[in-house]
Amino acid sequence: MLRNLNDEQKINLAFIGSCIKGIVHNINTPLSAIMGRSEMLQLRLNRIRDKISLHNDREELDKCLRDISLIIENCNRVSETIKNVMQKSINAEYDKAQIINIANILKEELEFLKADMDFKHNIEKSYHIKENIPSIEGVYIHFSNSFLEILENSKQAMLNTEEKKLTVSVLCDGKCIEVKFHDTGCGIEPEKREQLLQTLQNPYSASQDTDVTDKGIPRVARLLKLYNAQFDIQSKPGDTTFSIKFPL
C-alpha cells in the first residue's frame, strides 16, 4: 500500500500525480476548443452544402465535411484517453478500502495499455467482460497493479510466438467473481507452474508490509491475499490460462 512507502517515494508519487493533473488540464483546454470549433464548422458547412447546386462544389464540400468528422472522431479518442489517465491517477493516489468494481478496473487497465504500441498493434485481443458484475470492498491499486502484472506476463510470454492472442474474461456465478487471462504464449513448464501456484496460494506472511517493488506473480499473490483470492494456472505451449476467483 502507499502508506508503506518511504517519505521520498510518497513525495515523488505525489509530484508525478500533480504533474499529470496539470498536463491533463493543459491538454483539455485546447482540445475542447478544437472540438467545439470543429463541430461549429461542421454545422455551418452542412448549411452551406444544402444551398449549393453544382455537383463539383458539393463534392469538395463533402470532402471538407469528412475531414472535419475525422478531426472530431480523433479528438474524442484523445479526450477518452485523457479521462482514463486522469481517473487512474486519482484512484492510484487513494490507498484506502472503498467500493470498487473489478470489471471496471480491468477495463481501465486494458484501455490504459493502448499506450503500449506493442500491445496495441501486435497482439490480437478479445474481451468478454459481463455486465453488472457485483462491486466489492477493496483497495483500487491492489487490483490495478495485479492485473497489470498478469497482462505484462502474458505479453512477455507471447514475444517470440507466431500467434499472439490475448483473451480476457470476467464473469460471476453469484458466489464468486472469476477473472481469466488466456494467451497463446510459450507456456509454463509443469515444475514452474507448481512453484507459481504454491507462491500464489501461500504468499509471504500477511504480517509483512506489501513491498511495491515486488514483481510478477509474487506481487500479485501478496496484493490479493487480503481478498481470499483463489488461483489456477493451466498451461501448455500456445495455450495458457491464468484464473482468479474472488469470493463474494
Order of alpha helices (4+ residues) and beta strands (2+ residues): alpha-alpha-beta-alpha-alpha-beta-beta-alpha-beta-beta-alpha-alpha-beta-beta
